[in-house]
């Protein structure tokens, strides 16, 4: 038997637990009063937006697939509030509305995409799962489970090559964590010390399959160990914890140390998508999270303890409701794309497929 | 070619939708053959996102019907290994749009293990996968990638269009000793779709081919089904489009000879030849994109074999060469207007 490869001892590379140890010494971000209020406002916007999306789906104004982020708001807000929007990039899967709102993208054009209107962020042709914003360095919005993680590796490589100081935040779920391409990317990211933070939003269910039934290692933050990627395990229901973890992880990545794998334990209150009644879990389990772990209620309690007036919070609620109502109005009243739009953006050059023109009557039916 | 097959016994009036028919085929094969195993994302405990495997894990246990991680490459690769070792795996890929991570295994391994081993090993696996649009799935839940598989030597590609055929074809696919890609048109799981999307959804129970015999039967792979007999033109279709074409022809009162191909590989070219030689006109309809679609292969075969019988060029009505859009779904879908106009043109030619 050959001798193990005579590599550098572990002492010369950062310990795989170093970030977790640093985080564990102080898990709460010391948010200012203004920051707490901002977190509350942003999480509430996601919550109310998603509730409205659910209503519009029920009314038939949104068709097909629609995956709501309700319950997971603290993850997107805690992480993205720590980004530098000038240089950093974000990429995620199909449960993407929350990540877009967290990045300050206009709720109107997100909602209009959900309803498939021309004013939607992808002109209605992408739909709920397929949305992008170059202005915000938001790279989607991907309907194929896990595929976005590998793309995130490419974004990070571009950050590194351009020396722009940016990092890529690549979100995926506990289900996507079992896709093979995720591990190809882990290896490349660690090998080339790419500036990327892999974030597993572990909401316990890959569609209808609980993590215990789909995953040999359910401690997802350990899954980078084989690639020497340090892991962090964070309470994703606590926005201050997530933000603190982001501070630790982003500093490490920006120092050129390579990737971090962060697992955020979270929970989705609704089914996987609008067509999922979520019968694979107990009512008690859902209630426990809603009543005892809710991220928005938690920050609200902190605000009240700090002396924020109830009236001020109510004013925010009212303002958010108005924003969401305006987004819904916009999304309902905007026109659908013209049939000619079918041909746009297929290729950069003018479209040259062999298909004949669409009879106008087809769309008018 | 067989006539529209109906159950021969007294149970002939039992009506199932497509999901129930597929579930029954799986149930029967699990009961008959201990080598049959079913696995895929959400298929066990949850019973499948479209409920095609509902109740099977409870009935046959977790060693025969089980959930997998979201790992399509691993799922298909495991099925190939199991098949090579003598089992008869039936893997589900939750949407055809998710099959691409497993494409390497399908193309390079499943399709060639028999050839490569000079027949010592085979890969008798069936990959079931819902495909096609009409449910507002957008670009990652609507695709019809059948031509990618018909292009690969060593695979069989099957697409049922009725509950009766879904059951018989799935049983035949599972019993087949070659790898079979079994695409299920998800738009017609719960009822045949006329293409007139603004009309109420028809349930299967009013359709004659929802009569599904009990017990084991199979429909041989490679036999087309004649849906309607006519003189005006031959129309070749499969999956959802069979019902759309049928509805359009009825509305317009054109007596078409409509063939539901049912299996693309092997293809019932003899049935196509008999029909086209009689009608002299041929239209191909599919939902997939046009360029290099299976319609191109059909058009080539028809002109190669039946050129001197043709009175007009073979016509294709297909999806456009674009991704499947979310919002313009019905502009993309080759619906009644496009098919109807094409029929008129073909009759004038």
Interface residues (C-beta under 8 A of the other chain):
Chain A: X63 X64 X65 X94 X116 X117 X118 X120 X123 X124 X125 X126 X127 X128 X129 X130 X142 X143 X144 X145 X146 X175 X176 X178 X179 X180 X181 X206 X207 X208 X209 X213 X214 X215 X276 X280 X336 X337 X339 X341 X342 X343 X346 X353 X354 X355 X358 X359 X361 X362 X363 X365
Chain B: X41 X42 X44 X45 X46 X49 X67 X68 X69 X70 X71 X72 X73 X74 X97 X98 X100 X101 X135 X136 X137 X138 X139 X140 X141 X197 X198 X290 X291 X318 X320 X321 X322 X323 X325 X326 X327 X328 X330 X331 X332 X335 X336 X337 X338 X341
